Amino acid sequence: MIKLYLAEDQQLLNTALAGILDLEDDLTMVGTAVNGQVALDQIETLQPDVVLLDIEMPGMTGLEIARQLHTRQPQIKVIILTTFAQPSYFKQAISTEVAGYLLKDGPSDDLIVAIHSVMKGKVVYAPELVVGLTTQTKNPLSERETEVLRAIANGLSTKQAAESLFLSDGTVRNYMSTILSKLDASNRVEAIQIARHNGWL
C-alpha cells in the first residue's frame, strides 16, 4: 500500500483529489492540509511514501516544503502539482530533486500512473514543462549581475545588497544600470519580473 499526503490550499480540489486517489486499491491518503507549515509538520510525523504539493500555499510554499524534505526526509517522494507552468518554478523544483512535476489540469489517471512511477524510482515531468525549459531564452546576465538582481529581488536595499555581496554601493548601482540595459527594463521591478519569468533567478 502506497501512503499519500496531499497539500493543496484550494479546499474543494483538496477534497476531490484526495477522494479520487483514495479509491485506488493500492493507494491510501494518510493526511491532507491547506497550509504549508501544517503540511510539513504532519508529513514528518506521518511519514508518507509520496507527497503531493501545490506551490502557492499559506504558511509555506510547496517548493519550500520540497527543499526541507530533500534535506531532512530524502526517502519521501515529492510530486509538485501546480497550475503554474513557469520555467522558474520548474527549475527550482528540479534543483530540489523532486520526483515529479505535473500540471493540475492533467487527467487524474496520469497522476496515478506518476505515483506508481516515482515509487519505482522514476522521475515524471509534464512534457510541456520540459519543452518550455529547453526553449528558454539564454540568460544575458553574468553570474555576478544575476547575484545582484537576486539580492534586490529578495527585498534588499542597494546598501544591503552591497554588504551581502561584499561590494560598494556604487558598484551595485553600476551593476543595476547594466542589468536594466541588458534586459531592456525601465526599472528594477520590471527587471525582476523579466528575470523571474525566464527562470534566471
C-alpha positions as CSV (number, residue, x, y, z in Angstrom):
1,M,0.0,0.0,0.0
2,I,1.4,3.4,-1.0
3,K,0.8,6.1,1.6
4,L,0.0,9.5,0.2
5,Y,-0.1,13.0,1.7
6,L,-1.8,16.0,-0.2
7,A,-1.1,19.6,0.5
8,E,-3.4,21.8,-1.6
9,D,-4.8,25.2,-0.4
10,Q,-8.0,25.0,-2.6
11,Q,-10.3,23.1,-0.2
12,L,-12.6,21.8,-3.0
13,L,-9.7,20.5,-5.1
14,N,-8.1,19.1,-2.0
15,T,-11.2,17.1,-1.0
16,A,-11.9,15.9,-4.6
17,L,-8.4,14.8,-5.4
18,A,-7.9,13.0,-2.0
19,G,-11.2,11.2,-2.7
20,I,-10.2,10.1,-6.2
21,L,-6.8,8.8,-5.1
22,D,-8.2,7.0,-2.0
23,L,-10.4,4.9,-4.3
24,E,-7.4,3.2,-5.8
25,D,-6.8,-0.3,-4.3
26,D,-3.1,0.3,-3.6
27,L,-3.2,3.9,-2.6
28,T,-4.2,5.4,0.8
29,M,-4.4,9.0,1.8
30,V,-2.9,9.4,5.2
31,G,-3.4,13.1,5.5
32,T,-4.2,16.5,3.8
33,A,-3.6,20.1,4.6
34,V,-4.4,23.5,3.1
35,N,-1.5,25.2,4.9
36,G,2.2,24.6,4.0
37,Q,3.6,24.8,7.5
38,V,0.9,22.4,8.8
39,A,1.6,20.1,5.9
40,L,5.4,19.9,6.7
41,D,4.7,19.2,10.4
42,Q,2.3,16.4,9.6
43,I,4.4,14.9,6.8
44,E,7.3,14.5,9.2
45,T,5.0,12.8,11.7
46,L,3.0,10.6,9.3
47,Q,5.9,9.6,7.1
48,P,4.0,9.1,3.8
49,D,5.7,7.4,0.8
50,V,4.6,10.1,-1.7
51,V,3.7,13.8,-1.0
52,L,1.7,15.8,-3.5
53,L,2.4,19.5,-3.1
54,D,0.8,22.6,-4.5
55,I,3.2,25.5,-5.0
56,E,1.3,28.5,-3.7
57,M,0.0,27.9,-0.2
58,P,-0.2,30.0,3.0
59,G,2.4,29.3,5.7
60,M,5.0,27.8,3.3
61,T,5.1,27.1,-0.4
62,G,5.3,23.7,-1.9
63,L,8.8,24.4,-3.1
64,E,10.0,25.3,0.4
65,I,8.4,22.1,1.7
66,A,10.2,20.2,-1.0
67,R,13.6,21.7,0.0
68,Q,13.0,20.8,3.6
69,L,12.1,17.2,2.8
70,H,15.0,16.9,0.4
71,T,17.4,17.7,3.3
72,R,15.6,16.0,6.2
73,Q,13.5,13.2,4.7
74,P,15.0,12.3,1.3
75,Q,13.3,9.0,1.2
76,I,9.9,10.7,0.8
77,K,9.0,11.1,-2.9
78,V,7.7,14.6,-3.8
79,I,5.4,15.4,-6.7
80,I,4.6,19.1,-7.4
81,L,1.1,19.7,-8.6
82,T,0.6,23.2,-10.0
83,T,-1.3,25.4,-12.3
84,F,2.0,27.4,-12.9
85,A,3.9,26.3,-16.0
86,Q,6.6,28.8,-15.2
87,P,10.2,27.9,-16.1
88,S,11.5,29.5,-12.8
89,Y,9.3,27.2,-10.6
90,F,10.2,24.2,-12.7
91,K,13.9,24.9,-12.3
92,Q,13.6,25.4,-8.6
93,A,11.7,22.1,-8.4
94,I,14.4,20.3,-10.3
95,S,17.1,21.7,-8.1
96,T,15.4,20.1,-5.1
97,E,15.3,16.8,-7.0
98,V,11.5,16.4,-6.8
99,A,10.3,13.1,-8.2
100,G,7.5,14.6,-10.3
101,Y,6.2,18.0,-11.5
102,L,2.7,17.9,-13.1
103,L,0.0,20.4,-14.0
104,K,-3.3,20.2,-12.2
105,D,-5.4,20.2,-15.3
106,G,-4.0,16.9,-16.4
107,P,-6.1,13.7,-16.1
108,S,-6.2,12.0,-12.7
109,D,-5.2,8.8,-14.4
110,D,-1.9,10.4,-15.3
111,L,-1.3,11.4,-11.7
112,I,-2.0,7.8,-10.6
113,V,0.5,6.5,-13.1
114,A,3.0,9.1,-12.0
115,I,2.7,8.0,-8.3
116,H,3.4,4.4,-9.3
117,S,6.3,5.5,-11.5
118,V,8.1,7.6,-8.8
119,M,7.7,4.7,-6.3
120,K,9.8,2.7,-8.8
121,G,12.5,5.3,-8.8
122,K,11.5,7.1,-12.0
123,V,11.2,10.9,-12.5
124,V,8.0,12.2,-14.1
125,Y,7.8,15.7,-15.5
126,A,4.9,17.2,-17.6
127,P,6.1,17.2,-21.2
128,E,5.0,20.9,-21.8
129,L,7.3,22.0,-18.9
130,V,10.3,20.2,-20.3
131,V,9.7,21.8,-23.7
132,G,9.3,25.2,-22.1
133,L,12.6,24.7,-20.3
134,T,14.6,23.6,-23.4
135,T,13.3,26.5,-25.4
136,Q,14.0,29.0,-22.7
137,T,15.9,32.2,-23.6
138,K,19.5,32.2,-22.5
139,N,20.3,34.5,-19.5
140,P,22.1,37.6,-20.8
141,L,23.3,38.5,-17.3
142,S,26.6,37.5,-15.9
143,E,26.8,35.4,-12.8
144,R,27.6,38.5,-10.7
145,E,24.8,40.5,-12.3
146,T,22.4,37.7,-11.5
147,E,23.5,37.6,-7.9
148,V,22.9,41.4,-7.6
149,L,19.5,41.2,-9.1
150,R,18.6,38.2,-7.0
151,A,19.6,40.2,-3.8
152,I,17.4,43.1,-4.9
153,A,14.6,40.7,-5.8
154,N,14.8,39.3,-2.2
155,G,14.0,42.7,-0.9
156,L,17.5,44.0,0.0
157,S,18.3,47.7,-0.5
158,T,21.2,48.8,-2.6
159,K,23.3,49.2,0.6
160,Q,22.2,45.8,2.0
161,A,22.9,44.1,-1.3
162,A,26.3,45.7,-1.5
163,E,27.1,44.4,2.1
164,S,25.9,40.9,1.4
165,L,27.9,40.6,-1.8
166,F,31.0,42.5,-0.4
167,L,30.7,45.2,-3.0
168,S,30.5,49.0,-2.7
169,D,27.1,50.9,-3.2
170,G,28.4,52.4,-6.4
171,T,29.4,49.0,-7.8
172,V,25.9,47.6,-7.1
173,R,24.3,50.7,-8.8
174,N,26.6,50.2,-11.8
175,Y,25.5,46.5,-12.0
176,M,21.9,47.5,-11.8
177,S,22.3,50.0,-14.6
178,T,23.9,47.3,-16.8
179,I,21.1,44.8,-15.8
180,L,18.4,47.3,-16.8
181,S,20.1,47.9,-20.1
182,K,20.6,44.2,-20.9
183,L,17.0,43.3,-20.0
184,D,15.6,46.4,-21.7
185,A,13.8,47.1,-18.4
186,S,12.7,50.6,-17.3
187,N,13.1,49.9,-13.6
188,R,14.1,47.3,-11.0
189,V,10.6,45.8,-10.6
190,E,10.4,45.2,-14.4
191,A,13.9,43.7,-14.5
192,I,13.0,41.3,-11.6
193,Q,9.7,40.3,-13.4
194,I,11.6,39.6,-16.7
195,A,14.2,37.5,-14.9
196,R,11.7,35.5,-12.9
197,H,9.5,34.9,-15.9
198,N,12.5,33.4,-17.7
199,G,13.8,31.4,-14.8
200,W,17.0,33.3,-14.4
201,L,16.6,33.9,-10.7
